[in-house]
Amino acid sequence: MVRGERGGGRAVRGVLFVCRANRARSPLAAALAAARFAGRARFASAGTDAVPDAPLSPYTEAVLAERGLAPLAPHTRRAAHVDPSTLHLVVLLHADPDAVRLPPRLAALPRRAWPIPDPLPPGSDDQRRELLLARVRAAADALEARLPELDESLAP
């Protein structure tokens, strides 16, 4: 039996996207996946080093809006605060997934690694708006290109 919530008589699968700060990559991935796989799974995002309840990057919100989407959650969440009972897969978005230390309750879950560089690394807030938007757009494009890899995992 797949871990997850029940809905309509079948298990609803849960996928958690994890990046460092939960301000760009993981919220992008969760929103893009929710749009692509509507009704097939529940998607969430978190960060290994996220400051809980901080606002998402305005560049993340802008890039999602360009695609007709909105973030699934308005604030950041730390991976340590995620309930693993609703999940069946963790997708690591860190540039170096082998260096990621997941909280023990998430570490036991199956995982995939999609090494996508952080478009908003620490100290990048002082860079030009168009440069940061371009970097977040590139991350969104890279994530969107990887989403078909989830098709098999989300099969009924």
Secondary structure, 3 states (H helix, E strand, C coil): CCCCEEECCEEEEEEEEEECCCCCHHHHHHHHHHHHCCCCEEEEEEECCCCCCCECCHHHHHHHHHCCCCCCCCECCEHHHCCHHHCCEEEECCCCHHHCCCCHHHHCCCEEECCCCCCCCCCHHHCCHHHHHHHHHHHHHHHHHHHHHHCCCCCC
